[in-house]
């Protein structure tokens, strides 16, 4: 919730506030799952969703290879 609060405060528009409200109003498993799906869609739309596939070090630019190793 702290991440969502920070995003809601730091971003213009009401999308993050709406998401925060969804989490606050989640009262059962179904509504909690809906809130998580909304979070995932919003993170993906803003380019913030981390891909769970591993990145091969050989495909990274040389300056990033040392950090990944």
C-alpha positions as CSV (number, residue, x, y, z in Angstrom):
1,X,0.0,0.0,0.0
2,X,2.9,2.4,0.7
3,X,4.0,2.1,-3.0
4,X,0.5,2.8,-4.2
5,X,0.2,5.8,-1.9
6,X,3.5,7.2,-3.1
7,X,2.5,6.7,-6.8
8,X,-0.9,8.3,-6.1
9,X,0.8,11.4,-4.5
10,X,3.5,11.6,-7.1
11,X,1.4,11.3,-10.3
12,X,-1.1,13.6,-11.8
13,X,-4.5,12.3,-12.7
14,X,-6.8,10.0,-10.7
15,X,-5.8,6.6,-11.9
16,X,-3.5,5.8,-9.0
17,X,-6.0,7.3,-6.5
18,X,-8.7,5.0,-8.0
19,X,-6.4,2.0,-7.6
20,X,-5.6,3.0,-4.0
21,X,-9.4,3.1,-3.4
22,X,-9.8,-0.3,-4.9
23,X,-7.2,-1.8,-2.5
24,X,-8.8,0.0,0.5
25,X,-12.3,-1.3,-0.4
26,X,-11.2,-4.9,-1.0
27,X,-13.2,-6.9,1.5
28,X,-13.0,-10.4,0.1
29,X,-10.7,-12.5,-2.1
30,X,-12.5,-11.6,-5.3
31,X,-12.2,-7.9,-4.8
32,X,-8.6,-8.2,-3.7
33,X,-7.8,-10.1,-6.9
34,X,-9.5,-7.5,-9.0
35,X,-7.4,-4.8,-7.3
36,X,-4.2,-6.7,-8.0
37,X,-5.2,-7.1,-11.7
38,X,-5.8,-3.4,-11.9
39,X,-2.4,-2.8,-10.4
40,X,-0.7,-5.1,-12.9
41,X,-2.5,-3.4,-15.8
42,X,-1.5,0.0,-14.6
43,X,2.1,-0.9,-14.1
44,X,2.2,-2.4,-17.5
45,X,0.6,0.7,-19.1
46,X,3.2,2.9,-17.5
47,X,6.1,0.7,-18.4
48,X,6.8,-0.2,-14.7
49,X,6.0,-3.9,-14.8
50,X,9.1,-6.0,-14.3
51,X,9.4,-8.9,-16.8
52,X,9.9,-12.2,-15.0
53,X,12.0,-13.6,-17.7
54,X,15.7,-13.7,-16.9
55,X,17.9,-11.4,-19.0
56,X,21.0,-12.9,-20.5
57,X,24.1,-10.9,-19.6
58,X,25.5,-11.3,-23.1
59,X,22.5,-9.3,-24.5
60,X,23.1,-6.3,-22.2
61,X,25.1,-3.3,-23.3
62,X,28.7,-3.5,-22.1
63,X,28.2,-0.8,-19.4
64,X,25.4,-2.9,-17.8
65,X,27.1,-6.3,-17.9
66,X,29.3,-5.6,-14.9
67,X,26.3,-4.6,-12.8
68,X,24.4,-7.7,-13.8
69,X,27.2,-10.1,-13.0
